[in-house]
Amino acid sequence: MGENKTACIGFGSNIENRLSYIESAIKEMEKQGFSILKISPIYETPALLPPNALEGWDRPFLNGVAQVQCGTSPQQLLNSLKMIEKNLGRKTNLKWAPRTIDLDILLFNGQVINTEELQIPHPEMINRNFVLTPLKEMEPFLEIPGKGKNNTVLELFRRLPLKLPTWMHILNVTPDSFSDGGQLDLSNYTSILQRISGQNIHIVDLGAESTRPGAIPVSPEEEWQRLMPYIHLFFDFYENKIFRPKLSLDTRYPQTARKGIDMGVDIINDVGGLSDGMLEVLKDTKVEYILMHSMTVPASHDNTLPIDKDPVDEIKKWLHEKISILKEHNISLDRIIFDPGIGFGKTADQSLNILKRIREFYCFPLRILVGHSRKSFMKLFYSDNPVDRDCESAGLSLSLVKQGVDILRVHEADFHARVLRGFIA
């Protein structure tokens, strides 16, 4: 074995128990001495097919990317991956046929290789949403060698004609959230995790303080007492599993954030937008961070963006200031996810305006999250009852997918994912 090198391996399966084949491939890579550094979330996409595809070939794939460390040459790595495919029953006689496992070298240690048998970077990776989407959620600022300047994975993702979203499922451990207060408890939590795992939901966002207008603030101590058992059970549920959703903690308190990070939380979702003490948390850890724009927490109908000013421009000014602060403290922007804060300090008209113009935030080198689900601005065109707004929320999700939003934070994420599956089939 030579010097350790880093490679990105694309994986996919569209036969029978797809996840089982993918898990087996990951285990086989480890058996062959490859260290798994990172594994992306898994995304479901339609099969790529030629015009003369045979009946039965049109089966959706599960796809993702693994970042591995190995001591082999690119050719040796290719040989190893081909052997794994063969051992897992991959048939090689028909290129586009359904397959138990598909393993492709996407990138190898920053090298550019162009031989008859091996091309690195993979020549089609910049055109494939099922490659760029998982790779972006793993390494958004990764540059693709040989493609010139301005070719980070995030920038290439923005140019795709059809972009895949990352789904964030909202779980509130609160008695008074605006649409689902009191519905989650420890007795039904495991069944919810089981359900969303079956739909390949990518992030679970766990919150314990309602931020609806008029909500009573919760102390950091009470918030943590509510959250702690659910965090424990989350990691117990996914113990020894290769794939799990990232766990996001919806909190504005640095005390809660630190405790959650110590337990293994992946993302801090801060509705306070760099609230007091949160900058120190970021400096001391490597956790991902959702930076949300808000006027007040809890939200207030009496404190909104000025109605005589452009809401997108106002949020852009705020975001410029926050990015400057992050850079001053040497916090890498690849950890930062921006949320414009729909409904937080915005009138209904302003919220809808922002959603329609979400692309205007792509001038910032940040992933974008939108939390539109069941929000009160929908009273402009539908029910006063938040629970009745899931169909409208899903319709807006499709609109945001077309605009290329990176992460969609929704109630009933499995329902939204099913709607999208039909939309892109």
Beta strands, then each sheet from edge to edge (+ up, - down):
strand 1: 5-13
strand 2: 35-39
strand 3: 43-45
strand 4: 61-70
strand 5: 102-108
strand 6: 113-114
strand 7: 119-120
strand 8: 166-172
strand 9: 203-207
strand 10: 246-250
strand 11: 267-270
strand 12: 288-292
strand 13: 336-339
strand 14: 367-370
strand 15: 407-410
sheet 1: 2+ 4- 1+ 5-
sheet 2: 2+ 4- 3+
sheet 3: 6+ 7-
sheet 4: 8+ 9+ 10+ 11+ 12+ 13+ 14+ 15+ 8+
end
